[in-house]
Amino acid sequence: MSQRLSAAMWTQLMQRSSRPNLSLQSQIREMMVTAILDGQLPSGVPLPSSRDLAEHLGVARNTVVLAYQQLAEEGYLISRQRSGHFVNPEMTPGNGAVRRGPAPPARPPGPDRPVDWAGRLHLEPAAQRSIVKPADWQSYPYPFLYGQLDASLFPIADWREVCMKSLGVLDIREWAPDRITLDDDSLVQQIRTRVLPRRGVWASADELIVTVGAQHALYMLADLLMRENTRVAIEDPGYPDARNIFASRSSRVVPLAVDADGLPVDERLAGFDYVYATPSHQCPTGVTMPLARREALLAMANDSDLVIIEDDFESENRFNGDPIPALKSLDHNDRVIYVGSLSKSLAPGLRLGYIVGAPPLIAQLRALRRLMLRHPTAFTQRAFALFLSLGHHDAQLRRLAMAQRERSAVLLQALAQYAPACQVTPTSGGGSMWVRLPDGVSAVELAERAMERGVLIEPGDVFFASDTAPGGYLRLGYQAIEARSIEAGVKELAAALEGLMPRS
């Protein structure tokens, strides 16, 4: 390689590092770091002047000047007065702190003996039936998916503010150390005083633990409380991941068919150790368990030594009327373990949830969590605590409720107009609709046909414990699709449905 790269080479390097989410200055820095660490810029190579590189890349000279300064401060470049900038020899491969790994060892002679992984596995999670979404779902024009981000609803300025505040010197001193089993005190306080009271739940600090999302909470509870002969009742249809988690611990997980009011409370619950329920908005039907049935469930739990795992994943975001208090709010005997999510109303990728339970249970969960991951990232905990304390979370909930109310109405009207043969389960809120297809129509086949038209839907088969669903069902989410796109999406879905309708 020559001692100086040509203008074409600099342009090519810049294109490789071009990412729209980075500023031009950051793209130049990334380009330089990559070229240095990969050996494309050898030790001691002089770099173009800031003026020349700016001309090569078509950017402002000051952008290059600032990039050079930052790289010099970080030790990638050496600045020599009147001579310019040079690659620091200590940062190139084979020198100083930056070294390439050793070459792979030669394969020894003799026959291969591969590991029999299938014979060693005690559990095959990959074989379980789970909800599947395309990785590139955001490229589809009509994503009727539940639990995904709508970027237009994300409060960018508010979240950026709390992240910046969390980077203050005093805050860093609090969240940067290893907290081992502890959570961020300010987040625990905000959950206790701002989040839980909305659901009628009051808890002390020793009754609460922060988790990496609600699913992590369910996994820890199963790990701690369930073994091969543990008897667990679940809803059917119900949340597939909860079913899979519990089934990985016990073979005595029993699905109970839900009705128009959610999980029935009758003699079928007798003899169970645990029951998993989603009373606020049943997953996936969206129906809400009435207050009378909640009280009956608690009474049965007290009489039969039953413990209830309440997954309040949507926190009862109702469109009309006041929300019914959480099951946990009616519990006076520690019969309910309450699982909640913080990130679902903001961004699923943040992965923050919590468990509310009896102090002895929470103490054991902390010890178990230490073995798994010690604690959720303390920086995110601190940022979310500020997000709550500054009122951003309350404002976000109002925005989300307004958007979901509008989208629900548009979707309901569009289904009635373009797909009248479908039956929609009435709900009072939430972020999805449970739809029954006409007899003889396969939800899986409809999903394939709809995808060809740019429409993503969730077939309902996976929510049922049996491999064969009793009829064709869909869960149509409206969290990730804007209201203005819903009608056109339903038109395309109806066209795909028309091609599958049985002919009389």
Residue pairs with C-beta under 8 A, 6 or more apart in sequence:
1 40
1 42
3 45
3 46
4 45
4 46
4 48
5 13
5 41
5 45
5 48
7 56
10 48
10 53
10 56
10 57
11 56
11 57
13 31
13 34
13 35
13 40
14 27
14 28
14 31
14 57
16 31
16 34
17 27
17 28
17 30
17 31
17 34
18 27
19 27
19 30
22 30
24 59
24 60
24 63
25 63
25 66
25 67
25 70
28 53
28 57
28 59
28 63
28 64
28 67
29 67
29 70
29 71
32 41
32 67
32 71
32 76
32 77
33 71
33 76
34 40
35 41
36 76
36 87
36 88
36 91
36 92
37 91
37 92
37 93
37 98
38 93
39 92
39 93
41 47
41 87
41 92
42 87
42 92
43 87
43 88
43 89
43 92
43 95
44 86
44 87
44 89
45 86
45 87
46 83
46 84
46 85
46 86
47 53
47 68
47 77
47 84
47 85
47 86
47 87
48 56
49 84
50 61
50 64
50 65
50 68
51 61
53 64
54 60
54 61
54 63
54 64
57 64
68 77
68 79
68 85
71 77
71 85
72 78
72 79
72 85
75 88
75 90
75 91
76 87
76 88
76 91
77 85
77 86
77 87
77 88
78 85
78 86
78 87
78 88
79 85
80 86
89 95
89 96
90 96
90 97
90 98
91 97
91 98
92 98
93 99
93 100
94 100
123 248
125 244
125 248
128 240
128 244
128 247
128 248
129 240
129 244
129 462
129 467
130 240
130 241
130 244
130 462
131 240
131 241
131 458
131 462
132 462
133 145
133 148
133 456
133 458
134 140
134 451
134 456
137 143
137 145
137 148
137 456
137 480
140 451
140 454
140 455
140 456
141 454
141 455
141 485
141 488
141 489
142 453
142 454
142 455
142 456
142 481
142 485
142 486
142 488
142 489
142 492
142 493
143 456
143 480
143 481
144 455
144 456
144 457
144 458
144 476
144 477
144 478
144 480
144 481
144 489
144 493
145 456
145 458
145 477
145 479
145 480
145 481
146 284
146 431
146 432
146 458
146 475
146 477
146 479
147 344
147 348
147 431
147 477
147 479
148 348
148 477
148 479
148 480
149 347
149 348
149 349
149 479
149 480
150 403
150 479
150 480
150 481
150 482
152 482
153 396
153 399
153 400
153 403
154 346
154 347
155 346
155 392
155 395
155 396
155 399
158 387
158 390
158 392
158 395
158 396
159 346
159 383
159 387
159 392
161 386
161 390
161 392
162 383
162 384
162 386
162 387
162 390
162 392
163 383
165 171
165 383
165 386
166 172
166 175
166 379
166 382
166 383
166 386
171 382
174 184
174 378
174 382
175 184
175 378
175 379
175 381
175 382
176 378
176 379
178 374
179 374
179 375
179 378
180 370
180 374
180 375
181 366
181 367
181 369
181 370
181 374
181 375
182 375
183 208
183 209
183 210
183 375
183 376
183 381
184 210
184 378
184 381
184 382
184 385
185 205
186 382
186 385
186 386
186 389
187 210
187 381
187 382
187 384
187 385
187 388
188 205
188 208
188 210
189 205
189 385
190 384
190 385
190 388
190 389
191 208
191 210
191 342
191 354
191 388
192 202
192 203
192 204
192 205
192 208
194 388
194 389
194 393
194 394
195 340
195 342
195 388
195 393
196 202
196 203
196 340
196 356
198 315
198 323
199 312
199 315
199 316
199 323
199 325
199 326
199 328
199 329
199 340
200 325
200 326
200 328
200 329
200 330
201 326
201 328
201 329
201 338
201 356
203 356
204 359
206 359
206 362
206 363
207 356
207 357
207 358
207 359
207 362
208 354
208 355
208 356
208 362
209 354
209 355
209 362
209 365
209 366
209 369
210 352
210 353
210 354
210 375
210 376
210 381
211 217
211 220
211 352
211 353
211 354
211 355
211 369
211 376
212 351
212 352
212 353
212 373
212 376
213 341
213 343
213 348
213 351
213 352
213 353
214 311
214 313
214 339
214 340
214 341
214 344
214 353
215 241
215 245
215 353
216 351
216 353
217 339
217 353
217 354
217 355
218 241
218 242
218 245
218 246
218 309
218 311
218 339
219 245
220 355
220 365
220 368
220 369
220 372
221 309
221 337
221 339
221 355
221 365
222 245
222 246
222 248
222 249
223 249
223 368
224 361
224 364
224 365
224 368
225 274
225 307
226 232
226 246
226 249
226 250
226 273
226 274
227 249
227 250
228 249
228 250
228 251
228 252
229 250
229 252
230 249
230 250
230 252
230 273
230 274
231 250
231 252
231 254
231 271
231 272
231 273
231 274
232 246
232 250
232 252
232 253
232 254
232 272
232 273
232 274
232 275
232 276
233 254
233 256
233 268
233 269
233 272
233 274
233 275
233 276
234 242
234 243
234 246
234 253
234 254
234 255
234 256
234 275
234 276
234 465
235 255
235 256
235 258
235 262
235 263
235 276
235 277
235 278
235 282
235 283
236 255
236 256
236 257
236 258
236 464
236 465
237 258
237 283
237 284
237 285
237 460
237 463
237 464
237 465
237 469
237 473
238 255
238 258
238 276
238 278
238 282
238 283
238 284
238 463
238 465
239 276
239 278
239 283
239 284
239 311
239 313
239 463
240 462
240 463
242 276
242 311
243 253
243 255
243 465
246 253
246 276
247 253
254 272
255 464
255 465
255 466
256 263
256 264
256 268
256 269
257 264
258 264
258 282
258 285
258 287
260 287
261 287
261 288
261 289
261 290
261 293
262 277
262 278
262 279
262 282
262 285
262 287
262 288
262 289
262 293
263 275
263 277
263 279
263 282
263 289
263 297
265 293
265 296
265 297
265 300
269 275
269 297
269 300
269 304
269 306
270 300
270 304
271 304
272 304
272 306
273 306
273 307
274 306
274 307
274 308
274 309
275 297
275 301
275 306
275 307
275 308
275 309
276 308
276 309
276 311
277 289
277 297
277 308
277 309
277 310
277 311
277 327
278 310
278 311
278 312
278 313
279 288
279 289
279 294
279 297
279 310
279 312
279 326
279 327
280 288
280 289
280 312
280 313
280 314
280 315
280 316
280 323
280 324
280 326
281 287
281 288
281 313
281 314
281 316
281 317
281 427
281 429
281 430
282 288
282 289
283 311
283 313
283 463
284 432
284 434
284 460
284 463
284 475
285 425
285 427
285 434
286 425
286 427
286 429
286 430
286 432
286 433
286 434
287 425
287 426
287 427
288 316
288 318
288 324
288 427
288 428
288 429
289 297
289 324
289 327
290 324
291 324
291 325
294 324
294 327
294 330
295 330
297 308
297 327
298 308
298 327
298 330
298 331
298 335
298 336
300 306
301 307
301 308
301 335
301 336
302 333
302 335
306 335
307 335
307 336
307 337
308 327
308 331
308 335
308 336
308 337
309 336
309 337
309 339
310 326
310 327
310 328
310 336
310 337
310 338
310 339
311 339
312 326
312 328
312 338
312 339
312 340
312 341
313 339
313 340
313 341
313 344
314 344
314 429
314 430
314 431
315 340
315 341
315 345
316 323
316 324
316 326
316 429
317 323
317 345
317 397
317 400
317 401
317 404
317 429
317 430
317 431
318 428
318 429
319 401
319 404
319 405
319 408
319 428
319 429
320 428
320 429
321 428
326 338
327 336
327 338
328 336
328 338
328 356
334 357
334 358
337 355
337 356
337 357
337 361
338 355
338 356
338 357
339 353
339 354
339 355
340 353
340 354
340 355
340 356
341 352
341 353
342 350
342 352
342 353
342 354
342 384
343 349
343 350
343 351
343 352
343 353
345 393
345 396
345 397
345 400
346 387
346 393
346 396
350 380
350 384
351 376
352 376
352 380
352 381
352 384
355 362
355 365
357 365
369 375
387 393
401 429
403 483
404 429
404 430
404 431
404 478
404 479
406 483
407 478
407 481
407 482
407 483
407 486
408 427
408 433
408 478
410 483
410 486
410 487
411 433
411 476
411 478
411 486
411 490
412 424
412 433
414 486
414 487
414 490
414 491
415 422
415 424
415 433
415 435
415 490
417 490
418 490
418 491
418 493
418 494
419 490
419 493
419 494
419 497
421 437
421 438
421 497
421 501
422 435
422 436
422 437
422 438
422 497
423 435
423 436
424 433
424 434
424 435
424 436
425 433
425 434
425 435
425 436
427 433
427 434
431 477
431 478
431 479
432 475
432 476
432 477
432 478
432 479
433 475
433 476
433 478
434 460
434 473
434 474
434 475
435 473
435 474
435 475
435 476
436 471
436 472
436 473
437 443
437 446
437 471
437 472
437 473
437 474
437 497
438 472
438 497
438 501
438 502
439 471
439 472
439 502
440 501
440 502
441 472
441 497
441 500
441 501
441 502
442 472
442 500
443 457
443 459
443 460
443 461
443 469
443 472
443 473
443 474
444 459
444 461
445 500
446 457
446 459
446 472
446 474
446 493
446 496
446 497
446 500
447 456
447 457
447 458
447 459
447 474
449 496
449 499
449 500
450 456
450 457
450 492
450 493
450 496
452 496
453 492
453 493
453 495
453 496
454 489
454 492
455 489
455 492
455 493
455 496
457 474
457 475
457 476
457 493
458 474
458 475
458 476
458 477
459 473
459 474
460 469
460 472
460 473
460 474
460 475
461 467
461 468
461 469
461 473
463 469
463 473
463 475
464 470
478 486
481 489
